Amino acid sequence: MSCNLFLCIVDAIKYHDTYFEQRIDALLDLNYLLCKKLTLCLECWHTVC
């Protein structure tokens, strides 16, 4: 996947779903960045399919 395509997908998902927003967790640490979360989701999806 090209970098431009990945960034377009990241932008589309960022505005569609709040799960991918970077927030502070219960331990007052920032959770994973959007790109890292999306990469992990795509890897899991690729493994299952």
N, C-alpha and C positions, 0 to 999 in steps of 0.2 A: 504494500500500500504506500502510495506516495505521501510525503509530508503534507503537501497542500490538501490532499483529500482527507487525511486524518484531522487536520486543523478545521476543515469545513464541518466534519462530523462532530468534532468537539464543540464548535460554536452552536451547531443546531441542537445538540443535546443540552448544552448549558442553559439555553432559553426554554427548553421543554420540560426538564425534570430537576427539581430542587435537590435530589439525592446527590448530585454531582457537585454541589457547591462546597467550597472549603469552609468548614465551620470549626468552632472550638468544641472539643469533646468534654466528657465528664472530668477528666484529669487536667483540664485547662490547657491542653496541647492542641495545636492545629492538626486536623486530620489530613489525609492524603490530598494532594492536588488533583484537580480535575483530570489532567492528562494521565496521571498514574492510575486513578480509579477506572477511567475508560479503558486503558490498556489492560488492566487486570480483568475487567469484564469481557473484553474481546478475546483474551487468552482463554478464559473459562469457556466462553461460547464456542471457540474453535476446538477445544478439547472435547466437548460434549458432542458436537456435530461432526 
